[in-house]
Amino acid sequence: MFVKINGERHYLWRAVDHEGEVLESFVTKTRDKKAALKFLKKPMKRYGRPHIFVTDKLRSYSAALKEVGAADRQATGRWLNNRAENSHLPFRRRERAMQRFRRMRSLQMFAAVHASVFNHFNLERSFYSRVNFKKNRAAALAEWRGLGAS
C-alpha cells in the first residue's frame, strides 16, 4: 500500500489472514527484497508459517520467499489478493479524516493501533444473526471497557 508522508512516497506492508483481519503492519521507505524479507519475518515469527502466501506480483516477494524457503507456497493471481486490498479501505477512510500523516513513526503507530481496534469491532454484520451480532458486539464493548479501566 502506498502512503504519502510530506509528499514523499512510503510503503505500508500489511499481513492479512484468511478472514481479512490485519495481523501485522510495517512501514518502509523502499519496496525491495530487504524490506520484503524484514516484513515477512515479523508475522512468521509471531504467527508461524502459513500454508500459502497470497501476494501481488512484485518480484521482491518471490525473492524474499525464496530466501526464507517458502517459494513454493506463494500464490499470485488476478483476484487472490482482494482480501488484502479491501483491508486498505477502512485505513484510507481514517487517514483522510486525519488529514494524512506527517512522520513515518506516527504512521507506523497509527497503522498498528488502527488494525487491532478495527479487528476487534468489525464483526461483519452480514455473517451473523441479529441476536448473535448483538451478543458479540456487547462482548467486544465489555472487553474494550475492561482494557480502558485498567
C-alpha positions as CSV (number, residue, x, y, z in Angstrom):
1,M,0.0,0.0,0.0
2,F,1.4,3.4,-0.9
3,V,1.2,6.2,1.6
4,K,2.5,9.8,1.2
5,I,4.2,11.5,4.1
6,N,5.1,15.1,3.5
7,G,4.8,14.5,-0.3
8,E,7.2,11.5,-0.1
9,R,6.1,8.0,-1.0
10,H,6.3,5.4,1.7
11,Y,5.1,1.8,1.7
12,L,2.8,0.2,4.3
13,W,3.2,-3.6,4.2
14,R,0.2,-5.4,5.8
15,A,-0.2,-9.1,6.6
16,V,-3.8,-10.1,6.4
17,D,-5.2,-13.5,7.4
18,H,-7.8,-15.6,5.6
19,E,-10.7,-13.8,7.4
20,G,-9.5,-10.3,6.4
21,E,-8.0,-9.4,9.8
22,V,-4.8,-7.4,9.7
23,L,-2.1,-9.3,11.6
24,E,0.9,-7.0,11.2
25,S,1.7,-3.6,9.7
26,F,5.1,-2.4,8.7
27,V,6.3,1.0,7.2
28,T,9.3,1.3,4.9
29,K,10.8,3.8,2.5
30,T,11.7,1.2,0.0
31,R,9.9,-1.7,-1.7
32,D,12.7,-4.1,-2.3
33,K,13.9,-7.6,-1.3
34,K,15.4,-6.4,2.0
35,A,12.1,-4.7,3.1
36,A,10.0,-7.7,2.0
37,L,12.3,-10.1,3.9
38,K,12.1,-8.0,7.1
39,F,8.3,-7.8,6.7
40,L,7.8,-11.5,6.1
41,K,9.9,-12.5,9.1
42,K,7.9,-10.4,11.5
43,P,4.5,-12.1,11.2
44,M,6.1,-15.5,10.6
45,K,7.9,-15.2,13.9
46,R,4.7,-14.3,15.8
47,Y,2.1,-16.4,14.0
48,G,4.1,-19.2,12.4
49,R,4.4,-20.2,8.8
50,P,1.2,-20.0,6.8
51,H,0.2,-22.7,4.3
52,I,0.1,-20.2,1.5
53,F,1.3,-16.7,0.9
54,V,-1.0,-14.7,-1.3
55,T,0.8,-11.7,-2.8
56,D,0.7,-9.4,-5.7
57,K,3.3,-9.9,-8.5
58,L,6.0,-7.8,-7.0
59,R,9.3,-9.6,-7.6
60,S,10.7,-8.7,-4.2
61,Y,8.1,-11.0,-2.6
62,S,9.3,-14.0,-4.6
63,A,13.0,-13.2,-3.9
64,A,12.3,-12.9,-0.1
65,L,10.2,-16.1,0.0
66,K,13.0,-17.9,-1.8
67,E,15.4,-16.8,0.9
68,V,13.0,-17.9,3.6
69,G,12.5,-21.2,1.9
70,A,8.8,-20.8,1.1
71,A,8.9,-20.0,-2.6
72,D,6.6,-23.0,-3.4
73,R,3.9,-21.6,-1.1
74,Q,3.5,-18.3,-3.0
75,A,0.2,-17.7,-4.9
76,T,-0.3,-14.8,-7.2
77,G,-3.4,-14.4,-9.2
78,R,-5.8,-11.9,-10.6
79,W,-8.3,-11.8,-7.7
80,L,-6.4,-13.8,-5.0
81,N,-5.1,-10.6,-3.3
82,N,-8.6,-9.0,-2.9
83,R,-8.8,-9.6,0.8
84,A,-5.6,-7.7,1.4
85,E,-6.6,-4.9,-1.0
86,N,-10.0,-4.5,0.7
87,S,-8.5,-4.2,4.1
88,H,-7.0,-0.9,2.9
89,L,-10.4,0.8,2.7
90,P,-11.1,1.5,6.4
91,F,-7.5,2.6,6.8
92,R,-7.9,5.1,3.9
93,R,-11.1,6.4,5.3
94,R,-9.5,7.1,8.7
95,E,-6.4,8.5,7.0
96,R,-8.5,11.0,5.1
97,A,-10.2,12.1,8.3
98,M,-6.8,12.6,10.0
99,Q,-5.6,14.8,7.0
100,R,-2.7,12.5,6.2
101,F,0.5,11.8,8.1
102,R,3.5,13.9,8.8
103,R,6.0,11.4,10.2
104,M,6.8,7.8,9.4
105,R,6.7,6.9,13.1
106,S,3.2,8.3,13.6
107,L,2.1,6.3,10.5
108,Q,3.6,3.1,12.0
109,M,1.9,3.6,15.4
110,F,-1.4,4.5,13.8
111,A,-1.4,1.5,11.5
112,A,-0.7,-0.9,14.3
113,V,-3.4,0.5,16.7
114,H,-6.0,1.0,13.9
115,A,-5.7,-2.6,12.8
116,S,-6.1,-4.1,16.2
117,V,-9.1,-1.8,17.1
118,F,-10.8,-2.3,13.7
119,N,-10.3,-6.1,14.0
120,H,-11.9,-6.0,17.5
121,F,-15.0,-4.1,16.5
122,N,-15.5,-5.1,12.8
123,L,-17.9,-8.1,13.3
124,E,-19.1,-8.4,9.7
125,R,-22.8,-7.9,10.4
126,S,-23.9,-9.9,7.4
127,F,-22.4,-13.1,8.8
128,Y,-24.4,-13.3,12.0
129,S,-28.0,-13.3,13.0
130,R,-29.1,-10.2,14.8
131,V,-29.1,-11.9,18.2
132,N,-25.5,-13.3,17.8
133,F,-24.3,-10.0,16.4
134,K,-25.6,-8.0,19.4
135,K,-24.1,-10.6,21.8
136,N,-20.7,-10.4,20.1
137,R,-20.8,-6.6,19.9
138,A,-21.6,-6.4,23.6
139,A,-18.7,-8.8,24.4
140,A,-16.3,-6.6,22.4
141,L,-17.5,-3.4,24.1
142,A,-17.2,-5.0,27.6
143,E,-13.7,-6.2,26.8
144,W,-12.8,-2.7,25.5
145,R,-14.2,-1.0,28.6
146,G,-12.2,-3.5,30.7
147,L,-9.0,-2.6,28.8
148,G,-9.7,1.1,29.3
149,A,-10.4,0.8,33.1
150,S,-7.0,-0.9,33.8
